[in-house]
Amino acid sequence: MVLLAGSVTCALVAAAAGGYAYGHHTSTTADNAAGPTRTPSTAPADARPYQLTAPRTVLSGAFVYDPTLTSPVPESAEDDYATFGITNPTPVRISYKSSSSASQQTVQLTGAWGTISDPEQVIDRHFAKTAQNAAAEPNGQTKLVGTLQTMHPTGLGDAMMKCQNIRTGANQYIITTPICVWADHYTYGEVVVFDPGALRNGGMGVSLGENADTAARIRNDARVPR
């Protein structure tokens, strides 16, 4: 599988689900994810139910909707989200490109809204499914790397977020970038920030903390009261 810069974001997210963050600061702290024994999430549900939208711009206009990178929601999405633990899920999927002509950064938001009794369980099931999908690839070109980490970006509120790096590609086209997933009692979202310029120069693109900060800000842009 040869991944070219123009199509890599969609290919990467498709493999995972089965730019630089706006601003040069990161306020995120992280903990190593819990092992097999997990205490159910106890964060209280907000008094108002929320839904997830697909705004045409995010991050104060720094990223704008890109129809060429936005792929259709898979037919299996509702069933998959229900399996994760979302009751009556409504899927959302949209891709963005930087509004600056000097940047090639892109962001993809994939998620759903509904009712979520255990946000952490939804996130853990997401990453378990990602690992399962990667292991099932006949060529073994995609896998999660490093440690799944619980993140605490500013502005996350009552949600939980976990992030992990994913590697995909072959030979000189290997790409490593983080996936961050949040869940609260009404919305779930996966955010991938991709920076082809950094990767082309031998870097990893954004860090887990930078991706988490961006994901928290996009949650605030896309999550609105029902």
Phi, psi and omega per residue, in radians:
M1 nan 1.957 3.109
V2 -1.683 2.141 -3.088
L3 -1.844 2.124 3.114
L4 -1.735 2.735 -3.033
A5 -0.996 -0.630 -3.078
G6 -1.209 -0.406 -3.060
S7 -2.085 0.023 -2.971
V8 -1.156 -0.629 -3.091
T9 -1.073 -0.877 -3.135
C10 -1.101 -0.708 -3.133
A11 -1.129 -0.719 -3.128
L12 -1.127 -0.834 -3.109
V13 -1.184 -0.650 3.098
A14 -1.069 -0.707 3.117
A15 -1.151 -0.670 -3.085
A16 -1.288 -0.713 -3.022
A17 -1.606 -0.078 3.023
G18 0.951 nan nan
G19 nan -0.002 2.903
Y20 -0.055 2.483 -3.122
A21 -1.024 2.459 -3.118
Y22 -1.051 2.234 -3.030
G23 1.557 2.618 -3.063
H24 -1.827 0.484 3.128
H25 -2.091 2.785 2.988
T26 -2.413 2.257 -3.123
S27 -1.938 0.291 -3.020
T28 -1.527 2.447 2.919
T29 -2.061 2.785 -3.053
A30 -2.400 2.637 3.001
D31 -2.145 2.626 3.004
N32 -1.124 2.451 -3.124
A33 -1.149 2.666 3.136
A34 -1.184 2.755 3.118
G35 -1.408 -2.687 -3.059
P36 -1.052 -0.557 3.133
T37 -1.489 2.097 -3.036
R38 -2.244 2.332 3.051
T39 -1.532 2.230 -3.134
P40 -0.970 2.550 3.138
S41 -1.023 2.380 -3.121
T42 -2.012 0.140 3.139
A43 -1.077 2.307 -3.116
P44 -1.216 2.532 3.101
A45 -1.263 2.452 3.064
D46 -1.081 2.550 -3.102
A47 -1.103 -0.493 3.142
R48 -1.795 2.332 3.052
P49 -1.252 2.612 -3.115
Y50 -2.155 2.805 3.004
Q51 -2.240 2.849 3.126
L52 -1.844 2.239 3.141
T53 -1.931 3.117 3.093
A54 -2.176 1.318 -3.107
P55 -1.072 2.597 -3.098
R56 -1.324 -0.325 3.025
T57 -2.384 2.608 3.094
V58 -2.420 2.921 3.107
L59 0.981 0.901 3.091
S60 0.992 0.623 3.094
G61 1.505 0.049 -3.121
A62 -1.220 -0.435 3.103
F63 -2.260 2.428 -3.088
V64 -2.178 2.675 -3.127
Y65 -0.953 2.327 3.101
D66 -2.120 1.776 -3.104
P67 -1.148 -0.429 -3.113
T68 -1.272 -0.431 3.134
L69 -1.725 -0.221 -3.087
T70 -1.470 1.916 -3.140
S71 -1.598 2.722 -3.123
P72 -1.112 2.691 3.038
V73 -1.213 2.248 3.131
P74 -1.064 2.595 3.141
E75 -1.073 -0.470 -3.097
S76 -1.481 -0.013 -2.982
A77 -1.020 -0.809 -3.103
E78 -1.075 -0.752 3.122
D79 -1.140 -0.688 3.140
D80 -1.119 -0.784 -3.133
Y81 -1.150 -0.624 3.076
A82 -1.110 -0.660 3.094
T83 -1.135 -0.605 3.098
F84 -1.156 -0.480 -3.119
G85 2.126 0.355 3.101
I86 -1.780 2.113 3.135
T87 -1.486 2.306 -3.123
N88 0.907 0.982 -3.079
P89 -1.275 2.447 2.987
T90 -2.015 1.932 -3.054
P91 -1.246 2.658 3.069
V92 -2.412 2.398 3.113
R93 -2.635 2.229 -3.136
I94 -2.749 2.555 3.094
S95 -2.068 2.613 -3.111
Y96 -2.246 2.674 2.986
K97 -2.134 2.758 3.123
S98 -1.093 2.446 3.100
S99 -1.382 -0.112 3.104
S100 -1.614 2.249 3.137
S101 -1.186 -0.256 -3.125
A102 -1.489 -0.097 -3.079
S103 -2.122 2.522 3.057
Q104 -1.878 0.211 -3.092
Q105 -1.133 2.507 3.077
T106 -2.315 2.756 3.115
V107 -2.378 2.392 3.039
Q108 -2.115 2.307 3.039
L109 -1.959 2.152 3.075
T110 -2.260 2.248 -3.129
G111 -3.043 -2.783 -3.104
A112 -2.845 2.825 3.001
W113 -2.264 2.669 -3.095
G114 3.058 -2.303 3.063
T115 -2.187 2.254 -3.059
I116 -2.222 1.963 -3.112
S117 -1.417 -0.533 -3.101
D118 -2.348 1.560 -3.079
P119 -0.991 -0.717 -3.111
E120 -1.132 -0.648 3.116
Q121 -1.087 -0.708 3.115
V122 -1.054 -0.784 3.139
I123 -1.120 -0.795 -3.119
D124 -1.101 -0.683 3.101
R125 -1.172 -0.600 3.073
H126 -1.042 -0.891 -3.090
F127 -1.208 -0.565 3.065
A128 -1.114 -0.717 3.115
K129 -1.177 -0.669 3.090
T130 -1.051 -0.811 3.123
A131 -1.113 -0.666 3.125
Q132 -1.135 -0.781 3.121
N133 -1.076 -0.726 -3.132
A134 -1.144 -0.716 -3.133
A135 -1.154 -0.464 -3.107
A136 -1.421 -0.187 3.129
E137 -1.135 2.225 -3.100
P138 -1.113 -0.526 -3.107
N139 -1.640 -0.134 3.083
G140 1.079 0.559 -3.050
Q141 -1.549 -0.085 -3.139
T142 -2.213 2.327 3.062
K143 -2.785 2.659 3.002
L144 -1.327 2.420 -3.133
V145 -2.242 2.713 -3.121
G146 1.327 -2.797 -3.049
T147 -1.908 2.400 2.997
L148 -1.188 2.188 -3.037
Q149 -2.139 2.442 3.005
T150 -1.427 2.250 -3.055
M151 -1.977 2.685 -3.105
H152 -2.321 1.101 -3.136
P153 -1.229 2.644 3.080
T154 -1.040 2.382 3.091
G155 1.534 0.099 -3.115
L156 -1.296 -0.390 3.070
G157 1.136 -2.318 -3.057
D158 -1.511 0.111 -3.104
A159 -1.479 2.876 2.988
M160 -1.980 2.563 3.119
M161 -2.441 2.412 3.015
K162 -2.306 2.588 -3.115
C163 -2.374 2.635 3.049
Q164 -2.710 2.620 3.088
N165 -1.371 2.573 3.039
I166 -2.218 2.447 -3.130
R167 -2.067 2.345 3.121
T168 -2.573 2.753 3.117
G169 1.981 -3.004 -3.111
A170 -2.590 2.614 3.078
N171 0.951 -2.253 -3.089
Q172 -1.342 -0.050 -3.121
Y173 -1.742 0.283 3.109
I174 -1.148 2.321 -3.094
I175 -2.208 2.307 3.052
T176 -2.156 2.195 -3.118
T177 -2.674 2.697 -3.092
P178 -1.463 2.663 2.934
I179 -2.030 2.271 3.057
C180 -2.075 2.339 -3.118
V181 -2.203 2.240 3.024
W182 -1.961 2.768 2.983
A183 -2.653 2.409 2.956
D184 -2.187 -2.813 -3.066
H185 -1.419 -0.034 -3.137
Y186 -2.340 -0.452 -3.069
T187 -2.278 2.681 3.121
Y188 -2.424 2.363 3.130
G189 -2.597 2.469 3.041
E190 -1.975 2.240 -3.105
V191 -2.161 2.255 3.042
V192 -2.132 2.161 3.057
V193 -1.828 2.218 -3.084
F194 -2.128 2.280 -3.130
D195 -2.189 1.578 -3.074
P196 -1.106 -0.502 3.133
G197 -1.088 -0.786 3.133
A198 -1.142 -0.722 -3.138
L199 -1.147 -0.684 -3.137
R200 -1.117 -0.500 -3.137
N201 -1.583 0.210 3.060
G202 1.610 0.084 -3.139
G203 -1.619 -3.078 3.130
M204 -1.753 0.073 -3.043
G205 1.379 -2.376 -3.097
V206 -1.429 2.767 3.096
S207 -1.553 2.992 3.056
L208 -1.007 -0.765 -3.111
G209 -1.128 -0.715 3.124
E210 -1.161 -0.734 3.110
N211 -1.117 -0.682 3.128
A212 -1.124 -0.743 3.098
D213 -1.051 -0.768 3.117
T214 -1.116 -0.741 -3.138
A215 -1.079 -0.706 3.124
A216 -1.136 -0.674 3.136
R217 -1.230 -0.663 3.103
I218 -1.175 -0.655 3.058
R219 -0.981 -0.780 -3.137
N220 -1.165 -0.514 3.099
D221 -1.327 -0.645 -2.981
A222 -1.663 -0.323 -3.061
R223 -1.646 2.108 -3.090
V224 -2.352 2.681 3.096
P225 -1.062 2.559 3.108
R226 -1.300 nan nan
